[in-house]
Amino acid sequence: MKFKSFFLVSVLLVTSTIFAQKFENLAQTPPMGWNSWNSFQCENVNETVIKEMADAMVENGLKNAGYEYIVIDDCWQIGRDKDGYIIVDKEKFPSGIKSLADYIHSKGLKFGIYSDAGTKTCAGRPGSKGFELEDAKTYAKWDVDYLKYDWCFTEGQDAKISYKKMRDALYKAGRPIVFSMCEWGENKPWEWAKNVGHLWRTTLDIDMKGRFDGDIWDNHIGWTNIVDMQVGLEKYAGPGHWNDPDMLAVGNNDMPQNEARAHFSMWCMLAAPLMAGNDLRVMSINDQDILTNKALIAVNQDILGKQGFKIEDFGNFEIWQKPLENGDIAICLFNRDITNKKYKVNWSTIKIKGFSGNYQVKDLWKDKVIGSSNKEFIIEIPSRDVVVFRLIKT
């Protein structure tokens, strides 16, 4: 009898281990792609738009720069059938989701979709609560590669339980899918979600409208405030488990080029997922150049998977560091002020962790080697802008 009991417990433990896990070896570097919400929200998202975004990602050089996911956010679903399986909004997506996924895959890209852990999505469409396995099976059948999973209409739910349910359902469905948790950092997922999701939001949605002061630089949940919220979270990030400060705002709301450059640079320093949210069909050459800067993307996608951290804070002027492979170091001089900042660079006196020996110094936005780390120099950082260096170990 004792042997039978031991055997039964062992079987249960093995079964639990098999299904209670996420897919490994996904998102080994921060995911890069595009999401529909910031530009199209619910009203304007449809099959044609998504296909055109996939076309533009290829044509505008984003695919070659490393962007690969095309993610439909909310409002692709409209109900459930008698068996509980999700029904696609045929007015918006007349060819169906599988056909759309096939089109995106034909471009050499990957396909992402959206749902919610609650009874409804944030736009009031059907959520996945109680239908996790049905939805996971459907996503697998459609060849989905990425799931953004939101946190609206979840009153009374436990985030840990809810997100684990979908993690387990995805695993049981059998198709490796990157699991993007979007519960806005309310339950500190960085402390418990390493084995649940591949990335988790750390804040509320980035403010795209400047609704508080007409400026998305530093208002209520502007991107600089989001940067402040990432301080101290670097120890939780790494290959396959990333802190997500939300989508990029580059190309939206006529963001000035200096601010767009600073915003993109800081997301690269933070090893943040690089999910564009602008209309890729009509973006300016300047925005395209920012989003496809290979030197900054290399910092973001560095295989060490280290999130950057602040090493100096002089009020409206900060210095950030990100360790890179082969002993290289990325250093970002971040001027948050409305005036230009002159700074005397003496590498030996900056509080750089792991700094030793000599380095070649490369200005990444100018794509130019400017000297070595044993020489001082004075640099001017424009207002609301950055200068990013790569210290290359010699």
C-alpha positions as CSV (number, residue, x, y, z in Angstrom):
1,M,0.0,0.0,0.0
2,K,2.8,2.4,0.9
3,F,4.5,1.5,-2.4
4,K,1.3,2.3,-4.4
5,S,0.9,5.6,-2.6
6,F,4.5,6.5,-3.3
7,F,4.1,5.6,-6.9
8,L,0.9,7.7,-7.3
9,V,2.6,10.7,-5.7
10,S,5.6,10.3,-8.0
11,V,3.4,10.1,-11.1
12,L,1.5,13.2,-10.0
13,L,4.7,15.1,-9.4
14,V,6.1,14.2,-12.8
15,T,2.8,15.1,-14.5
16,S,2.8,18.4,-12.7
17,T,6.4,19.1,-13.7
18,I,5.7,18.3,-17.3
19,F,2.8,20.7,-17.7
20,A,3.5,23.3,-15.0
21,Q,6.2,25.1,-16.9
22,K,6.8,27.6,-19.7
23,F,8.5,26.9,-23.0
24,E,12.3,27.3,-22.5
25,N,14.8,28.7,-25.0
26,L,12.4,31.4,-26.2
27,A,13.1,35.1,-26.0
28,Q,16.8,34.6,-25.3
29,T,17.2,38.2,-26.2
30,P,14.5,40.9,-25.7
31,P,11.7,40.4,-28.3
32,M,11.6,42.8,-31.2
33,G,8.5,43.6,-33.2
34,W,5.4,45.7,-33.7
35,N,2.1,45.9,-31.8
36,S,-1.1,47.4,-33.3
37,W,-2.6,49.2,-30.2
38,N,-0.8,52.5,-30.0
39,S,-1.6,53.5,-33.6
40,F,-4.8,51.7,-34.3
41,Q,-6.4,50.7,-31.0
42,C,-9.8,49.0,-31.4
43,E,-11.5,51.1,-34.0
44,N,-9.0,50.9,-36.8
45,V,-7.4,47.5,-36.5
46,N,-8.2,45.0,-39.3
47,E,-6.7,42.4,-41.6
48,T,-5.5,44.9,-44.2
49,V,-3.7,47.0,-41.7
50,I,-1.9,44.0,-40.2
51,K,-0.8,42.8,-43.6
52,E,0.4,46.2,-44.6
53,M,2.4,46.5,-41.3
54,A,4.1,43.2,-42.1
55,D,4.9,44.5,-45.7
56,A,6.3,47.7,-44.2
57,M,8.4,45.9,-41.6
58,V,10.2,44.1,-44.5
59,E,10.4,47.1,-46.9
60,N,11.5,49.7,-44.3
61,G,14.4,47.6,-43.1
62,L,13.0,46.7,-39.7
63,K,13.1,43.0,-40.4
64,N,16.8,43.2,-41.4
65,A,17.5,45.1,-38.2
66,G,16.0,42.3,-36.1
67,Y,12.3,43.1,-35.7
68,E,10.3,39.9,-36.2
69,Y,6.9,39.9,-34.4
70,I,3.7,41.4,-35.8
71,V,1.3,41.4,-32.9
72,I,-2.5,42.1,-33.1
73,D,-3.6,43.6,-29.9
74,D,-7.3,43.8,-28.7
75,C,-10.4,43.7,-30.9
76,W,-9.8,40.7,-33.2
77,Q,-12.3,38.5,-31.3
78,I,-16.1,38.9,-30.9
79,G,-17.6,35.9,-29.0
80,R,-17.4,32.2,-28.3
81,D,-19.1,29.2,-29.9
82,K,-21.2,26.6,-28.1
83,D,-18.0,24.7,-27.2
84,G,-16.3,27.7,-25.7
85,Y,-13.9,28.3,-28.6
86,I,-13.2,31.9,-29.6
87,I,-14.9,33.5,-32.6
88,V,-13.0,35.9,-34.8
89,D,-14.5,39.2,-35.8
90,K,-15.2,38.5,-39.5
91,E,-15.8,42.1,-40.3
92,K,-12.3,43.1,-39.3
93,F,-10.6,39.8,-40.3
94,P,-12.7,38.2,-43.1
95,S,-10.0,35.7,-44.1
96,G,-9.5,34.5,-40.5
97,I,-6.6,34.5,-38.2
98,K,-4.8,31.4,-39.5
99,S,-4.7,32.9,-43.0
100,L,-3.3,36.1,-41.6
101,A,-0.7,34.2,-39.6
102,D,0.3,32.3,-42.8
103,Y,0.7,35.7,-44.6
104,I,3.0,37.0,-41.9
105,H,5.0,33.8,-41.8
106,S,5.4,34.0,-45.6
107,K,7.3,37.3,-45.0
108,G,9.8,35.6,-42.7
109,L,8.1,37.2,-39.7
110,K,6.4,35.8,-36.6
111,F,2.8,36.3,-35.5
112,G,1.4,37.5,-32.2
113,I,-2.0,37.8,-30.7
114,Y,-3.7,39.2,-27.6
115,S,-6.0,38.1,-24.9
116,D,-6.8,38.8,-21.3
117,A,-6.7,36.9,-18.0
118,G,-10.1,38.3,-17.0
119,T,-13.7,37.7,-18.2
120,K,-13.3,40.5,-20.8
121,T,-10.4,42.2,-22.6
122,C,-9.7,45.9,-21.9
123,A,-11.9,46.8,-24.9
124,G,-14.7,44.6,-23.6
125,R,-14.2,41.6,-26.0
126,P,-14.2,38.0,-24.6
127,G,-11.4,37.3,-22.2
128,S,-9.8,33.9,-21.5
129,K,-10.9,33.3,-17.9
130,G,-12.2,29.8,-17.8
131,F,-11.3,29.1,-21.4
132,E,-7.5,29.1,-21.1
133,L,-7.0,25.6,-22.7
134,E,-9.5,26.2,-25.5
135,D,-7.7,29.5,-26.4
136,A,-4.3,27.9,-26.1
137,K,-5.3,25.1,-28.5
138,T,-6.7,27.6,-30.9
139,Y,-3.5,29.7,-30.9
140,A,-1.5,26.5,-31.5
141,K,-3.8,25.6,-34.4
142,W,-3.3,29.1,-35.9
143,D,0.5,28.9,-35.6
144,V,0.7,31.8,-33.2
145,D,4.2,32.7,-32.0
146,Y,3.6,35.3,-29.3
147,L,0.8,36.0,-26.8
148,K,0.2,39.3,-25.0
149,Y,-2.0,38.5,-22.0
150,D,-3.7,41.5,-20.4
151,W,-5.2,42.1,-16.9
152,C,-8.5,43.9,-17.3
153,F,-11.8,42.7,-15.7
154,T,-9.9,40.5,-13.2
155,E,-11.7,41.5,-10.0
156,G,-11.0,38.9,-7.3
157,Q,-8.4,37.0,-9.3
158,D,-4.9,36.1,-8.1
159,A,-2.4,37.1,-10.7
160,K,0.0,34.3,-9.9
161,I,-2.7,31.7,-10.4
162,S,-4.3,33.3,-13.5
163,Y,-1.0,33.7,-15.4
164,K,0.2,30.2,-14.4
165,K,-3.1,28.8,-15.8
166,M,-2.4,30.3,-19.2
167,R,1.3,29.3,-19.0
168,D,0.2,25.7,-18.4
169,A,-2.4,25.8,-21.1
170,L,0.1,27.0,-23.7
171,Y,2.5,24.3,-22.7
172,K,-0.2,21.6,-22.9
173,A,-1.3,22.9,-26.4
174,G,2.2,22.0,-27.5
175,R,3.3,25.0,-29.7
176,P,6.2,27.1,-28.3
177,I,4.7,30.6,-27.8
178,V,6.4,33.6,-26.2
179,F,4.2,34.5,-23.2
180,S,4.1,38.3,-22.6
181,M,2.4,39.1,-19.3
182,C,0.7,42.5,-19.2
183,E,-0.5,43.0,-15.6
184,W,1.1,46.4,-15.4
185,G,3.5,45.5,-12.5
186,E,0.7,45.6,-10.0
187,N,1.7,42.4,-8.4
188,K,5.5,42.7,-8.8
189,P,5.8,39.9,-11.4
190,W,9.6,40.3,-11.5
191,E,9.7,38.7,-8.1
192,W,7.7,35.5,-9.1
193,A,7.2,35.2,-12.9
194,K,10.6,34.0,-14.1
195,N,9.2,30.6,-14.6
196,V,5.8,31.8,-15.8
197,G,6.3,34.3,-18.6
198,H,9.1,35.3,-21.0
199,L,8.5,39.0,-20.3
200,W,6.3,41.0,-17.9
201,R,5.1,44.6,-17.8
202,T,6.6,46.7,-15.0
203,T,4.3,49.7,-15.3
204,L,0.9,51.0,-16.6
205,D,0.7,51.7,-20.3
206,I,3.0,54.4,-21.6
207,D,1.2,57.7,-22.0
208,M,0.9,58.3,-25.8
209,K,-1.3,61.3,-25.7
210,G,0.3,63.7,-23.3
211,R,-3.0,64.1,-21.6
212,F,-1.6,65.7,-18.5
213,D,0.5,68.5,-19.8
214,G,0.7,68.0,-23.6
215,D,4.1,66.4,-23.3
216,I,4.9,62.6,-23.1
217,W,8.4,63.3,-21.9
218,D,7.8,63.3,-18.1
219,N,4.0,63.4,-17.5
220,H,2.1,60.9,-15.3
221,I,3.3,57.8,-17.1
222,G,5.6,59.4,-19.7
223,W,8.6,57.3,-20.8
224,T,11.1,59.1,-18.5
225,N,9.0,58.3,-15.5
226,I,8.9,54.7,-16.7
227,V,12.7,54.7,-16.8
228,D,12.7,55.8,-13.1
229,M,10.5,52.8,-12.3
230,Q,13.1,50.4,-13.7
231,V,15.8,51.3,-11.2
232,G,16.5,48.3,-9.1
233,L,14.8,45.8,-11.3
234,E,17.9,44.9,-13.3
235,K,18.6,41.8,-11.1
236,Y,15.4,40.2,-12.3
237,A,16.0,40.3,-16.0
238,G,17.9,37.9,-18.2
239,P,17.6,35.5,-21.2
240,G,14.1,34.2,-21.4
241,H,12.7,36.5,-18.6
242,W,12.6,40.3,-19.3
243,N,11.3,43.4,-17.6
244,D,9.0,45.1,-20.0
245,P,8.5,48.9,-19.7
246,D,5.9,48.9,-22.5
247,M,6.0,49.6,-26.2
248,L,8.2,52.2,-27.9
249,A,6.6,55.6,-28.6
250,V,9.0,56.5,-31.3
251,G,7.1,57.8,-34.3
252,N,3.9,58.6,-32.4
253,N,2.5,62.0,-31.6
254,D,5.3,63.8,-33.5
255,M,7.9,63.0,-30.8
256,P,10.9,65.3,-31.5
257,Q,13.9,63.5,-32.8
258,N,16.1,64.2,-29.8
259,E,13.5,62.7,-27.4
260,A,12.9,59.8,-29.7
261,R,16.6,59.1,-29.8
262,A,16.9,59.3,-26.0
263,H,13.8,57.1,-25.6
264,F,15.1,54.4,-27.9
265,S,18.5,54.5,-26.4
266,M,17.2,54.0,-22.9
267,W,15.0,51.0,-23.9
268,C,18.2,49.5,-25.5
269,M,20.2,50.2,-22.3
270,L,17.4,48.6,-20.2
271,A,17.4,45.4,-22.3
272,A,13.7,46.1,-22.9
273,P,11.6,44.4,-25.5
274,L,11.6,46.6,-28.6
275,M,8.0,46.6,-29.7
276,A,7.3,49.5,-32.1
277,G,3.8,51.0,-31.9
278,N,3.9,53.6,-34.8
279,D,2.4,53.3,-38.2
280,L,5.2,51.7,-40.1
281,R,3.8,52.6,-43.5
282,V,4.2,56.4,-43.0
283,M,7.1,56.8,-40.6
284,S,9.7,59.4,-41.3
285,I,13.2,58.6,-42.4
286,N,14.5,59.9,-39.1
287,D,12.3,57.6,-37.1
288,Q,13.2,54.7,-39.3
289,D,16.9,55.5,-38.7
290,I,16.4,55.5,-35.0
291,L,14.4,52.3,-34.9
292,T,17.0,50.5,-37.1
293,N,20.2,51.8,-35.5
294,K,22.2,48.6,-35.5
295,A,24.8,49.7,-32.9
296,L,22.1,50.4,-30.4
297,I,20.1,47.3,-31.2
298,A,23.3,45.3,-30.7
299,V,23.4,46.8,-27.1
300,N,19.8,45.8,-26.6
301,Q,20.3,42.3,-28.0
302,D,23.6,41.5,-26.4
303,I,23.8,37.8,-25.5
304,L,24.7,38.4,-21.9
305,G,21.2,39.6,-21.4
306,K,22.1,42.2,-18.7
307,Q,19.7,45.0,-18.0
308,G,21.4,48.4,-17.7
309,F,21.5,50.4,-14.4
310,K,22.1,53.9,-13.3
311,I,25.6,54.6,-11.9
312,E,25.5,58.4,-11.5
313,D,22.7,60.8,-10.8
314,F,23.2,64.5,-10.9
315,G,19.5,65.5,-10.9
316,N,18.6,66.1,-14.5
317,F,21.8,64.5,-15.8
318,E,22.4,60.7,-15.4
319,I,24.9,58.1,-16.4
320,W,23.8,54.5,-17.1
321,Q,25.8,51.4,-17.7
322,K,25.1,48.1,-19.4
323,P,27.5,45.2,-19.3
324,L,28.1,43.6,-22.7
325,E,29.8,40.4,-24.0
326,N,33.6,40.2,-24.3
327,G,34.1,42.7,-21.5
328,D,32.6,45.6,-23.4
329,I,30.5,48.2,-21.6
330,A,27.7,50.5,-22.9
331,I,27.6,53.9,-21.2
332,C,24.7,56.3,-21.8
333,L,24.9,60.0,-20.8
334,F,21.3,61.0,-20.4
335,N,20.4,64.7,-20.3
336,R,16.9,65.1,-19.0
337,D,17.1,68.9,-18.8
338,I,15.6,71.5,-21.2
339,T,19.1,73.0,-21.7
340,N,22.2,71.5,-23.2
341,K,24.7,69.9,-20.8
342,K,28.5,70.1,-21.0
343,Y,30.3,67.2,-19.2
344,K,34.0,66.4,-18.7
345,V,34.4,62.7,-19.3
346,N,37.1,61.0,-17.2
347,W,36.4,57.3,-17.4
348,S,38.5,56.4,-14.4
349,T,36.4,58.7,-12.1
350,I,32.9,57.6,-13.3
351,K,31.5,54.8,-11.1
352,I,31.6,52.2,-13.8
353,K,31.3,48.6,-12.4
354,G,34.0,46.2,-13.8
355,F,36.0,49.0,-15.5
356,S,39.6,47.9,-15.8
357,G,42.3,48.3,-18.4
358,N,42.0,50.2,-21.6
359,Y,39.0,50.5,-24.0
360,Q,38.4,51.9,-27.4
361,V,35.6,54.4,-27.2
362,K,32.9,54.5,-29.9
363,D,30.1,57.0,-30.1
364,L,27.2,54.8,-31.2
365,W,24.9,57.4,-32.6
366,K,27.7,59.0,-34.7
367,D,29.0,55.5,-35.5
368,K,32.5,56.7,-34.9
369,V,35.5,55.7,-32.8
370,I,36.5,58.9,-30.9
371,G,39.6,57.7,-29.0
372,S,40.5,55.6,-26.0
373,S,39.5,55.4,-22.3
374,N,42.8,56.8,-21.1
375,K,42.0,60.3,-22.4
376,E,39.7,63.0,-21.0
377,F,37.4,65.0,-23.1
378,I,34.5,67.4,-22.8
379,I,31.2,66.6,-24.5
380,E,28.0,68.5,-24.9
381,I,24.8,66.5,-24.6
382,P,21.8,68.3,-26.2
383,S,18.7,68.9,-24.2
384,R,16.4,65.9,-23.7
385,D,18.9,63.8,-25.5
386,V,21.6,61.2,-25.0
387,V,25.1,60.3,-26.0
388,V,25.8,56.6,-26.0
389,F,29.3,55.1,-26.0
390,R,30.5,51.5,-26.4
391,L,33.7,50.9,-24.5
392,I,35.4,48.1,-26.5
393,K,37.8,46.1,-24.5
394,T,41.3,46.1,-26.0
